[in-house]
Amino acid sequence: MSLVENTDTLARPIEALRTIGCDEFEFGLLAVLRHIMLGLYEADPHGWTRGQDIAVERWGEAVGLPAAYLLNKVALALAESREDGPEMMDPLCTEARLKMTDDEMQIMSMLHHMRRDKASGARSAVAFVTRGRMDPDLIRAGLSFSHRFPAGVKPTHRKVGRPKLSVVA
């Protein structure tokens, strides 16, 4: 992964996510993903923790922890899908928070389309992010995330069933 230093030339406004129809949940995912990716590539043990903390602050423990965990799986698959990794904005830079790279736009587009079960858009985004390769691990991680957090269901209102116990004789 490379962190974008020059936010003027290589970035677009984060509001561009609205052009693909991203919801507020997806907007929130970008900050979490940036911290997780920073932790992966910069060997920063606090990256994952910061991402997790942001997710918990935003959506509470019941939603934030599983969202960060599943987003971590997406980040790991992203890291494996390209030698150089995706180009990401520095999550610790205040100027970069309102901008994003093309890779970030496509990652968010991938999750956006997967959450809405729109295969064509998701395939295009995966192809962009992986440089033309349909990486099964990235697709699986994205679909797992999307299955747990589908669009149209507010994450804070989604009921997660309690485990059912039964006696086995």
DRENKOLLO-677061 format. One record per residue: y, z negated, x negated of N, C-alpha, C in turn; residue number from 1. Coordinates in pm, 1 decimal, padded with zeros to 6 digits. Layout:
<kezas>
+----------+----------+----------+----------+----------+----------+----------+----------+----------+------+
|      nc2 |      nc3 |      nc1 |     cac2 |     cac3 |     cac1 |      cc2 |      cc3 |      cc1 | ronu |
+----------+----------+----------+----------+----------+----------+----------+----------+----------+------+
|        Y |        Z |        X |        Y |        Z |        X |        Y |        Z |        X |  NUM |
...
+----------+----------+----------+----------+----------+----------+----------+----------+----------+------+
</kezas>
This chain:
<kezas>
+----------+----------+----------+----------+----------+----------+----------+----------+----------+------+
|      nc2 |      nc3 |      nc1 |     cac2 |     cac3 |     cac1 |      cc2 |      cc3 |      cc1 | ronu |
+----------+----------+----------+----------+----------+----------+----------+----------+----------+------+
| -00117.1 |  00000.0 | -00085.1 |  00000.0 |  00000.0 |  00000.0 |  00122.4 |  00000.0 | -00089.0 |    1 |
|  00221.6 |  00071.8 | -00046.8 |  00347.1 |  00065.7 | -00119.5 |  00454.6 |  00014.2 | -00023.6 |    2 |
|  00533.1 | -00078.0 | -00075.8 |  00644.2 | -00130.0 |  00002.6 |  00761.9 | -00037.4 | -00014.7 |    3 |
|  00826.5 | -00002.7 |  00092.8 |  00942.2 |  00085.3 |  00087.5 |  01063.1 |  00003.0 |  00046.5 |    4 |
|  01124.5 |  00043.5 | -00061.8 |  01241.1 | -00028.2 | -00113.4 |  01370.6 |  00029.5 | -00056.4 |    5 |
|  01378.7 |  00162.7 | -00049.6 |  01500.2 |  00227.6 | -00001.2 |  01487.1 |  00250.1 |  00148.5 |    6 |
|  01545.1 |  00161.6 |  00225.2 |  01530.5 |  00167.8 |  00370.6 |  01614.7 |  00276.6 |  00434.0 |    7 |
|  01703.1 |  00339.1 |  00356.8 |  01789.9 |  00442.0 |  00415.0 |  01722.6 |  00578.2 |  00421.5 |    8 |
|  01649.2 |  00616.6 |  00318.6 |  01595.8 |  00752.5 |  00313.2 |  01456.2 |  00766.8 |  00371.4 |    9 |
|  01372.5 |  00666.3 |  00359.7 |  01233.0 |  00680.6 |  00399.6 |  01198.4 |  00614.0 |  00532.3 |   10 |
|  01298.6 |  00571.5 |  00605.8 |  01267.7 |  00494.8 |  00726.1 |  01340.1 |  00549.5 |  00847.3 |   11 |
|  01281.8 |  00519.2 |  00961.0 |  01344.1 |  00552.9 |  01089.0 |  01367.6 |  00421.9 |  01163.9 |   12 |
|  01456.0 |  00423.5 |  01262.5 |  01480.2 |  00299.4 |  01337.1 |  01353.9 |  00256.0 |  01412.2 |   13 |
|  01334.4 |  00127.1 |  01419.9 |  01216.0 |  00073.3 |  01487.1 |  01217.5 |  00109.5 |  01636.0 |   14 |
|  01333.5 |  00138.8 |  01688.4 |  01345.0 |  00178.4 |  01830.0 |  01271.2 |  00308.8 |  01858.8 |   15 |
|  01234.0 |  00382.5 |  01754.2 |  01156.8 |  00506.7 |  01773.7 |  01023.0 |  00476.6 |  01841.2 |   16 |
|  00976.1 |  00352.4 |  01833.6 |  00852.6 |  00315.7 |  01902.9 |  00866.3 |  00332.5 |  02053.9 |   17 |
|  00987.6 |  00325.0 |  02102.5 |  01010.0 |  00344.8 |  02246.5 |  00979.7 |  00489.1 |  02286.9 |   18 |
|  00995.8 |  00584.3 |  02194.1 |  00970.4 |  00725.4 |  02227.7 |  00823.7 |  00751.3 |  02258.9 |   19 |
|  00734.5 |  00670.5 |  02204.2 |  00592.4 |  00687.1 |  02237.6 |  00549.6 |  00591.4 |  02348.0 |   20 |
|  00643.5 |  00508.2 |  02394.2 |  00615.4 |  00420.2 |  02507.2 |  00559.7 |  00284.6 |  02471.3 |   21 |
|  00580.0 |  00239.8 |  02348.6 |  00528.4 |  00108.2 |  02309.3 |  00588.2 | -00002.5 |  02395.1 |   22 |
|  00503.7 | -00099.0 |  02429.1 |  00549.4 | -00214.0 |  02506.7 |  00591.1 | -00326.1 |  02411.1 |   23 |
|  00640.1 | -00434.8 |  02467.0 |  00689.7 | -00545.7 |  02384.5 |  00578.0 | -00607.6 |  02299.3 |   24 |
|  00457.2 | -00611.2 |  02352.4 |  00344.1 | -00663.1 |  02275.9 |  00323.5 | -00579.4 |  02149.7 |   25 |
|  00329.3 | -00448.3 |  02163.1 |  00310.6 | -00360.0 |  02047.4 |  00425.2 | -00373.2 |  01947.7 |   26 |
|  00548.0 | -00391.3 |  01996.3 |  00659.8 | -00415.8 |  01905.9 |  00632.2 | -00540.0 |  01821.7 |   27 |
|  00580.1 | -00643.1 |  01884.6 |  00550.3 | -00767.3 |  01814.3 |  00439.1 | -00753.9 |  01712.1 |   28 |
|  00348.4 | -00661.7 |  01735.8 |  00236.2 | -00643.0 |  01643.7 |  00280.1 | -00593.5 |  01506.8 |   29 |
|  00387.3 | -00516.5 |  01503.1 |  00430.3 | -00457.4 |  01376.4 |  00464.8 | -00564.1 |  01273.0 |   30 |
|  00537.4 | -00666.8 |  01311.8 |  00573.4 | -00773.5 |  01217.5 |  00448.8 | -00845.5 |  01166.5 |   31 |
|  00354.8 | -00870.4 |  01254.9 |  00230.6 | -00937.5 |  01216.4 |  00153.0 | -00849.3 |  01118.1 |   32 |
|  00141.8 | -00721.7 |  01149.9 |  00070.1 | -00628.2 |  01063.6 |  00133.5 | -00618.5 |  00925.3 |   33 |
|  00264.8 | -00615.2 |  00919.6 |  00333.2 | -00607.0 |  00789.8 |  00298.2 | -00726.3 |  00700.7 |   34 |
|  00298.0 | -00844.0 |  00756.7 |  00266.1 | -00962.8 |  00677.1 |  00120.2 | -00961.0 |  00632.3 |   35 |
|  00031.4 | -00921.3 |  00719.8 | -00110.1 | -00914.9 |  00684.0 | -00131.4 | -00812.9 |  00572.5 |   36 |
| -00069.5 | -00696.0 |  00585.0 | -00082.8 | -00593.1 |  00481.6 | -00024.7 | -00640.5 |  00348.5 |   37 |
|  00088.5 | -00709.7 |  00353.2 |  00148.2 | -00762.9 |  00231.4 |  00051.4 | -00860.3 |  00164.5 |   38 |
| -00012.6 | -00943.3 |  00244.2 | -00111.1 | -01036.4 |  00189.7 | -00228.2 | -00965.6 |  00124.6 |   39 |
| -00270.3 | -00854.6 |  00181.8 | -00381.8 | -00778.9 |  00125.9 | -00347.4 | -00713.0 | -00007.0 |   40 |
| -00231.9 | -00649.9 | -00011.7 | -00197.4 | -00568.6 | -00127.4 | -00125.3 | -00641.9 | -00238.0 |   41 |
| -00054.7 | -00744.6 | -00205.7 |  00020.5 | -00817.6 | -00306.4 | -00053.6 | -00943.6 | -00350.5 |   42 |
| -00176.3 | -00957.8 | -00307.3 | -00254.7 | -01077.3 | -00338.1 | -00174.9 | -01203.3 | -00304.2 |   43 |
| -00106.1 | -01196.1 | -00192.5 | -00024.7 | -01306.6 | -00144.9 | -00105.3 | -01385.3 | -00042.0 |   44 |
| -00155.5 | -01501.5 | -00079.4 | -00237.7 | -01577.3 |  00014.9 | -00161.1 | -01623.2 |  00139.1 |   45 |
| -00028.8 | -01618.3 |  00132.4 |  00050.0 | -01661.6 |  00247.2 |  00075.8 | -01548.9 |  00346.7 |   46 |
|  00047.6 | -01424.4 |  00308.9 |  00071.8 | -01310.9 |  00397.7 | -00004.6 | -01323.4 |  00528.1 |   47 |
| -00134.4 | -01352.4 |  00516.6 | -00217.4 | -01369.1 |  00636.3 | -00166.4 | -01486.4 |  00719.6 |   48 |
| -00132.2 | -01596.1 |  00653.9 | -00084.9 | -01715.4 |  00724.1 |  00046.6 | -01687.9 |  00796.2 |   49 |
|  00139.4 | -01617.5 |  00728.2 |  00266.7 | -01584.3 |  00793.2 |  00243.6 | -01494.1 |  00913.9 |   50 |
|  00155.5 | -01396.9 |  00899.0 |  00123.9 | -01309.2 |  01011.7 |  00065.8 | -01386.2 |  01128.0 |   51 |
| -00024.0 | -01477.0 |  01095.8 | -00087.2 | -01560.6 |  01197.7 |  00017.8 | -01649.5 |  01266.0 |   52 |
|  00105.7 | -01708.6 |  01186.8 |  00210.5 | -01795.4 |  01242.2 |  00303.6 | -01718.3 |  01335.7 |   53 |
|  00339.8 | -01597.2 |  01296.1 |  00427.2 | -01515.8 |  01380.7 |  00357.6 | -01484.8 |  01512.6 |   54 |
|  00230.3 | -01450.1 |  01506.0 |  00154.0 | -01418.8 |  01627.9 |  00144.8 | -01540.7 |  01719.5 |   55 |
|  00121.1 | -01657.3 |  01663.4 |  00111.0 | -01779.8 |  01743.2 |  00246.2 | -01815.6 |  01804.3 |   56 |
|  00355.0 | -01801.0 |  01725.9 |  00489.4 | -01827.6 |  01779.0 |  00521.7 | -01734.7 |  01895.6 |   57 |
|  00481.3 | -01610.0 |  01882.5 |  00515.3 | -01508.2 |  01981.3 |  00432.7 | -01520.4 |  02108.7 |   58 |
|  00300.5 | -01543.4 |  02094.4 |  00211.7 | -01536.4 |  02210.2 |  00131.4 | -01663.9 |  02236.2 |   59 |
|  00149.2 | -01767.8 |  02156.6 |  00070.8 | -01889.5 |  02171.9 | -00063.9 | -01875.8 |  02102.1 |   60 |
| -00131.9 | -01987.4 |  02085.3 | -00259.0 | -01986.9 |  02011.3 | -00367.7 | -01906.0 |  02079.5 |   61 |
| -00376.0 | -01914.3 |  02210.7 | -00484.9 | -01847.9 |  02283.1 | -00481.3 | -01696.2 |  02267.4 |   62 |
| -00363.7 | -01640.2 |  02250.2 | -00349.8 | -01495.5 |  02233.7 | -00318.7 | -01461.0 |  02088.1 |   63 |
| -00230.6 | -01537.9 |  02025.6 | -00184.8 | -01507.2 |  01889.9 | -00294.4 | -01509.9 |  01785.0 |   64 |
| -00381.2 | -01609.3 |  01790.9 | -00487.4 | -01617.6 |  01689.9 | -00586.3 | -01501.7 |  01699.4 |   65 |
| -00638.8 | -01469.0 |  01818.9 | -00728.1 | -01352.5 |  01823.5 | -00655.8 | -01221.0 |  01792.3 |   66 |
| -00527.5 | -01210.2 |  01828.9 | -00452.5 | -01088.0 |  01798.2 | -00438.1 | -01071.8 |  01647.2 |   67 |
| -00403.0 | -01180.1 |  01578.0 | -00388.9 | -01173.7 |  01431.8 | -00523.6 | -01146.0 |  01365.6 |   68 |
| -00629.0 | -01206.8 |  01415.6 | -00762.4 | -01186.2 |  01358.8 | -00806.1 | -01039.8 |  01372.3 |   69 |
| -00790.2 | -00984.4 |  01491.3 | -00830.6 | -00845.1 |  01513.0 | -00737.9 | -00747.1 |  01441.3 |   70 |
| -00610.3 | -00782.6 |  01430.6 | -00517.6 | -00698.9 |  01354.8 | -00551.2 | -00702.9 |  01205.9 |   71 |
| -00604.0 | -00814.7 |  01158.8 | -00649.2 | -00824.0 |  01020.3 | -00763.6 | -00725.0 |  00996.2 |   72 |
| -00852.3 | -00710.0 |  01092.4 | -00962.0 | -00613.2 |  01079.1 | -00906.7 | -00470.0 |  01071.6 |   73 |
| -00803.3 | -00442.3 |  01149.9 | -00737.8 | -00311.5 |  01143.8 | -00675.3 | -00292.7 |  01005.3 |   74 |
| -00609.1 | -00396.0 |  00954.6 | -00545.5 | -00388.5 |  00822.5 | -00648.6 | -00364.5 |  00712.4 |   75 |
| -00761.2 | -00433.3 |  00719.4 | -00866.6 | -00413.1 |  00618.9 | -00919.7 | -00270.7 |  00624.1 |   76 |
| -00939.5 | -00218.3 |  00743.5 | -00987.5 | -00081.0 |  00758.3 | -00882.0 |  00017.9 |  00708.6 |   77 |
| -00755.8 | -00009.6 |  00734.1 | -00647.4 |  00075.2 |  00683.0 | -00648.5 |  00077.2 |  00531.1 |   78 |
| -00665.6 | -00039.3 |  00472.4 | -00667.0 | -00049.2 |  00326.4 | -00781.2 |  00031.8 |  00266.5 |   79 |
| -00893.9 |  00032.4 |  00333.0 | -01010.7 |  00105.5 |  00283.9 | -01003.0 |  00255.6 |  00312.3 |   80 |
| -00922.8 |  00294.8 |  00409.0 | -00921.7 |  00434.3 |  00452.3 | -00842.9 |  00526.4 |  00358.8 |   81 |
| -00755.7 |  00468.9 |  00278.7 | -00673.9 |  00547.9 |  00185.4 | -00665.8 |  00477.2 |  00052.1 |   82 |
| -00675.9 |  00553.1 | -00054.3 | -00668.4 |  00492.7 | -00188.0 | -00537.7 |  00419.9 | -00210.5 |   83 |
| -00427.4 |  00484.6 | -00175.9 | -00296.1 |  00425.7 | -00198.9 | -00250.6 |  00333.6 | -00086.5 |   84 |
| -00323.4 |  00332.8 |  00024.6 | -00286.4 |  00250.0 |  00138.7 | -00163.3 |  00304.3 |  00208.0 |   85 |
| -00134.2 |  00254.1 |  00325.7 | -00018.0 |  00302.8 |  00400.1 |  00113.2 |  00253.6 |  00340.2 |   86 |
|  00218.3 |  00327.1 |  00367.0 |  00351.6 |  00288.3 |  00323.6 |  00409.0 |  00195.3 |  00429.5 |   87 |
|  00447.6 |  00076.4 |  00388.3 |  00493.6 | -00025.4 |  00482.2 |  00629.9 | -00078.7 |  00438.2 |   88 |
|  00706.2 | -00125.2 |  00534.9 |  00832.5 | -00192.3 |  00504.9 |  00801.4 | -00335.4 |  00461.8 |   89 |
|  00886.5 | -00389.6 |  00378.7 |  00870.6 | -00526.2 |  00331.5 |  00903.5 | -00621.7 |  00446.1 |   90 |
|  00806.1 | -00701.9 |  00490.4 |  00833.1 | -00790.8 |  00604.1 |  00930.4 | -00904.0 |  00570.7 |   91 |
|  00954.6 | -00927.3 |  00442.2 |  01044.6 | -01034.3 |  00402.3 |  01188.4 | -00986.6 |  00384.8 |   92 |
|  01209.7 | -00857.7 |  00395.2 |  01343.3 | -00799.8 |  00380.0 |  01411.3 | -00793.1 |  00516.9 |   93 |
|  01525.1 | -00857.7 |  00530.2 |  01593.2 | -00861.0 |  00659.6 |  01644.8 | -00722.8 |  00700.8 |   94 |
|  01684.1 | -00639.5 |  00604.9 |  01731.8 | -00504.8 |  00636.3 |  01619.1 | -00416.4 |  00690.0 |   95 |
|  01497.5 | -00441.0 |  00644.0 |  01383.6 | -00356.1 |  00678.9 |  01325.7 | -00388.1 |  00816.5 |   96 |
|  01362.6 | -00498.6 |  00874.1 |  01302.2 | -00539.6 |  01002.1 |  01332.8 | -00445.8 |  01118.5 |   97 |
|  01442.1 | -00374.9 |  01109.7 |  01480.1 | -00285.7 |  01218.5 |  01445.4 | -00140.2 |  01189.3 |   98 |
|  01366.7 | -00118.3 |  01083.1 |  01326.6 |  00016.5 |  01045.9 |  01176.4 |  00020.6 |  01026.0 |   99 |
|  01122.1 |  00142.2 |  01018.8 |  00978.3 |  00156.4 |  00993.7 |  00951.0 |  00288.5 |  00923.1 |  100 |
|  00836.2 |  00293.3 |  00858.5 |  00794.5 |  00413.4 |  00788.3 |  00716.4 |  00504.1 |  00883.4 |  101 |
|  00691.4 |  00626.2 |  00839.0 |  00608.6 |  00717.5 |  00919.1 |  00467.8 |  00660.9 |  00936.0 |  102 |
|  00413.2 |  00598.8 |  00829.4 |  00279.9 |  00539.0 |  00840.6 |  00278.0 |  00429.2 |  00946.5 |  103 |
|  00379.8 |  00345.0 |  00945.6 |  00386.3 |  00238.0 |  01045.5 |  00397.5 |  00296.7 |  01185.9 |  104 |
|  00476.4 |  00400.5 |  01200.6 |  00490.4 |  00466.3 |  01331.1 |  00355.0 |  00517.3 |  01379.3 |  105 |
|  00278.5 |  00577.8 |  01290.8 |  00149.3 |  00633.5 |  01330.3 |  00045.1 |  00524.2 |  01355.5 |  106 |
|  00050.6 |  00416.7 |  01281.6 | -00041.3 |  00304.1 |  01305.4 | -00014.4 |  00245.7 |  01443.9 |  107 |
|  00113.2 |  00227.4 |  01474.3 |  00148.3 |  00173.8 |  01605.3 |  00114.3 |  00273.9 |  01715.7 |  108 |
|  00131.2 |  00403.2 |  01687.0 |  00093.7 |  00506.5 |  01783.3 | -00057.1 |  00502.7 |  01808.9 |  109 |
| -00133.9 |  00483.7 |  01702.3 | -00279.9 |  00474.2 |  01716.1 | -00317.4 |  00359.3 |  01809.4 |  110 |
| -00261.0 |  00241.5 |  01784.5 | -00292.1 |  00125.6 |  01868.7 | -00241.5 |  00146.6 |  02011.5 |  111 |
| -00122.9 |  00204.8 |  02022.7 | -00065.9 |  00232.8 |  02155.2 | -00160.6 |  00321.5 |  02236.3 |  112 |
| -00205.8 |  00430.4 |  02177.5 | -00293.5 |  00523.9 |  02249.2 | -00431.4 |  00464.1 |  02274.3 |  113 |
| -00483.3 |  00389.5 |  02179.9 | -00614.3 |  00326.6 |  02199.8 | -00608.8 |  00224.2 |  02312.1 |  114 |
| -00500.5 |  00148.9 |  02320.4 | -00487.3 |  00048.4 |  02426.1 | -00480.1 |  00112.2 |  02564.2 |  115 |
| -00443.0 |  00238.2 |  02569.9 | -00431.6 |  00310.0 |  02697.2 | -00545.0 |  00409.6 |  02717.0 |  116 |
| -00642.4 |  00406.5 |  02628.0 | -00759.5 |  00492.9 |  02633.8 | -00720.7 |  00641.0 |  02634.4 |  117 |
| -00626.4 |  00676.1 |  02547.7 | -00581.2 |  00814.8 |  02532.2 | -00633.2 |  00866.5 |  02398.3 |  118 |
| -00751.5 |  00926.1 |  02402.8 | -00822.1 |  00965.6 |  02280.9 | -00746.9 |  01068.4 |  02197.9 |  119 |
| -00685.9 |  01166.0 |  02260.5 | -00619.1 |  01272.9 |  02186.4 | -00506.2 |  01218.4 |  02099.3 |  120 |
| -00419.7 |  01137.5 |  02156.8 | -00309.3 |  01077.6 |  02081.0 | -00359.0 |  00985.5 |  01971.6 |  121 |
| -00465.2 |  00909.9 |  02001.3 | -00522.1 |  00818.4 |  01901.6 | -00580.8 |  00897.1 |  01784.6 |  122 |
| -00650.0 |  01007.1 |  01814.6 | -00708.5 |  01089.5 |  01707.5 | -00601.2 |  01145.4 |  01615.6 |  123 |
| -00492.6 |  01193.7 |  01672.9 | -00382.1 |  01247.2 |  01591.6 | -00325.2 |  01139.9 |  01499.2 |  124 |
| -00304.6 |  01020.8 |  01552.8 | -00248.9 |  00911.7 |  01473.0 | -00345.4 |  00869.3 |  01362.4 |  125 |
| -00474.0 |  00860.4 |  01394.4 | -00573.8 |  00824.5 |  01291.9 | -00574.6 |  00929.6 |  01181.7 |  126 |
| -00571.3 |  01055.8 |  01219.3 | -00571.8 |  01164.3 |  01120.3 | -00449.6 |  01156.3 |  01029.4 |  127 |
| -00334.9 |  01122.5 |  01084.4 | -00213.4 |  01110.3 |  01003.1 | -00226.5 |  00995.2 |  00904.5 |  128 |
| -00266.9 |  00880.1 |  00954.2 | -00274.2 |  00760.0 |  00871.0 | -00379.3 |  00773.1 |  00760.4 |  129 |
| -00489.6 |  00839.4 |  00789.6 | -00598.8 |  00850.0 |  00691.8 | -00592.5 |  00978.5 |  00610.4 |  130 |
| -00487.8 |  01055.2 |  00627.4 | -00471.8 |  01182.8 |  00556.9 | -00579.8 |  01283.1 |  00596.0 |  131 |
| -00609.6 |  01287.6 |  00726.7 | -00699.9 |  01388.4 |  00779.7 | -00844.7 |  01347.6 |  00797.1 |  132 |
| -00878.1 |  01226.5 |  00763.4 | -01017.2 |  01181.5 |  00773.1 | -01033.3 |  01089.2 |  00893.8 |  133 |
| -01133.3 |  01115.0 |  00974.6 | -01161.2 |  01028.1 |  01088.6 | -01246.1 |  00910.7 |  01039.0 |  134 |
| -01179.6 |  00806.2 |  00998.0 | -01247.3 |  00690.9 |  00939.7 | -01309.9 |  00605.7 |  01049.8 |  135 |
| -01443.8 |  00594.5 |  01052.1 | -01508.8 |  00520.6 |  01161.2 | -01475.1 |  00371.7 |  01163.3 |  136 |
| -01453.0 |  00311.8 |  01046.4 | -01420.3 |  00168.9 |  01043.1 | -01282.3 |  00142.9 |  01102.3 |  137 |
| -01187.4 |  00230.0 |  01071.6 | -01053.0 |  00215.4 |  01128.7 | -01056.9 |  00236.8 |  01279.4 |  138 |
| -01129.2 |  00337.5 |  01321.8 | -01140.1 |  00365.1 |  01465.8 | -01207.0 |  00247.4 |  01536.7 |  139 |
| -01313.7 |  00196.1 |  01480.0 | -01384.9 |  00082.4 |  01539.8 | -01294.2 | -00040.3 |  01547.8 |  140 |
| -01219.7 | -00067.5 |  01440.1 | -01130.4 | -00183.9 |  01438.9 | -01019.4 | -00167.6 |  01543.4 |  141 |
| -00963.2 | -00047.7 |  01551.9 | -00858.8 | -00021.8 |  01651.1 | -00909.9 | -00034.8 |  01793.3 |  142 |
| -01030.6 |  00016.3 |  01817.1 | -01088.7 |  00006.7 |  01951.4 | -01125.8 | -00137.0 |  01986.9 |  143 |
| -01171.9 | -00214.5 |  01889.0 | -01201.5 | -00356.3 |  01914.6 | -01074.7 | -00430.6 |  01954.6 |  144 |
| -00966.9 | -00403.0 |  01880.8 | -00839.3 | -00464.9 |  01914.7 | -00797.0 | -00423.5 |  02055.8 |  145 |
| -00808.6 | -00295.0 |  02083.6 | -00765.7 | -00240.6 |  02213.1 | -00849.6 | -00292.0 |  02328.9 |  146 |
| -00976.7 | -00314.1 |  02304.0 | -01064.1 | -00368.4 |  02409.0 | -01022.0 | -00510.9 |  02444.9 |  147 |
| -00986.0 | -00588.0 |  02344.7 | -00945.6 | -00727.4 |  02367.3 | -00805.4 | -00736.2 |  02427.7 |  148 |
| -00718.1 | -00639.7 |  02390.3 | -00579.9 | -00641.4 |  02436.9 | -00542.1 | -00506.5 |  02497.9 |  149 |
| -00600.8 | -00472.2 |  02613.3 | -00568.2 | -00343.1 |  02675.2 | -00425.1 | -00343.1 |  02730.1 |  150 |
| -00367.8 | -00224.8 |  02740.1 | -00233.2 | -00211.7 |  02797.8 | -00240.5 | -00239.0 |  02947.6 |  151 |
| -00130.3 | -00283.9 |  03001.8 | -00124.6 | -00309.7 |  03144.8 | -00166.5 | -00449.9 |  03183.1 |  152 |
| -00225.4 | -00523.4 |  03089.5 | -00264.3 | -00661.9 |  03114.2 | -00182.3 | -00746.4 |  03018.7 |  153 |
| -00097.1 | -00831.6 |  03073.9 | -00015.1 | -00914.8 |  02986.9 | -00107.0 | -01006.5 |  02907.4 |  154 |
| -00093.0 | -01003.3 |  02774.6 | -00182.0 | -01084.5 |  02692.4 | -00179.9 | -01232.6 |  02727.2 |  155 |
| -00065.4 | -01283.6 |  02769.4 | -00057.4 | -01425.8 |  02801.9 | -00124.0 | -01458.2 |  02934.0 |  156 |
| -00149.1 | -01356.6 |  03017.4 | -00209.8 | -01379.8 |  03147.6 | -00356.1 | -01340.8 |  03153.7 |  157 |
| -00405.4 | -01281.5 |  03048.9 | -00544.3 | -01237.1 |  03050.2 | -00636.0 | -01357.8 |  03038.4 |  158 |
| -00728.4 | -01369.4 |  03128.8 | -00819.8 | -01482.6 |  03126.2 | -00937.1 | -01451.7 |  03034.9 |  159 |
| -00963.0 | -01545.7 |  02949.3 | -01079.1 | -01533.5 |  02862.1 | -01181.8 | -01631.0 |  02916.7 |  160 |
| -01296.1 | -01578.7 |  02949.3 | -01399.3 | -01661.6 |  03010.5 | -01451.0 | -01769.1 |  02916.6 |  161 |
| -01490.8 | -01878.6 |  02976.8 | -01548.0 | -01987.1 |  02900.1 | -01693.5 | -01957.0 |  02874.4 |  162 |
| -01744.8 | -02004.2 |  02763.7 | -01887.5 | -01980.8 |  02737.9 | -01973.4 | -02047.1 |  02844.5 |  163 |
| -02077.4 | -01979.8 |  02884.6 | -02167.7 | -02034.3 |  02986.0 | -02291.5 | -02086.4 |  02914.8 |  164 |
| -02324.4 | -02207.2 |  02942.8 | -02442.0 | -02268.9 |  02882.9 | -02556.9 | -02265.7 |  02981.5 |  165 |
| -02673.8 | -02248.3 |  02928.6 | -02791.4 | -02254.6 |  03013.4 | -02903.4 | -02321.6 |  02935.6 |  166 |
| -02990.4 | -02382.3 |  03007.9 | -03104.0 | -02451.4 |  02946.4 | -03217.5 | -02350.5 |  02930.4 |  167 |
| -03270.1 | -02342.5 |  02809.9 | -03381.5 | -02253.5 |  02783.5 | -03504.6 | -02341.3 |  02758.6 |  168 |
| -03606.6 | -02318.0 |  02837.7 | -03725.8 | -02402.1 |  02824.8 | -03830.8 | -02334.0 |  02739.2 |  169 |
+----------+----------+----------+----------+----------+----------+----------+----------+----------+------+
</kezas>
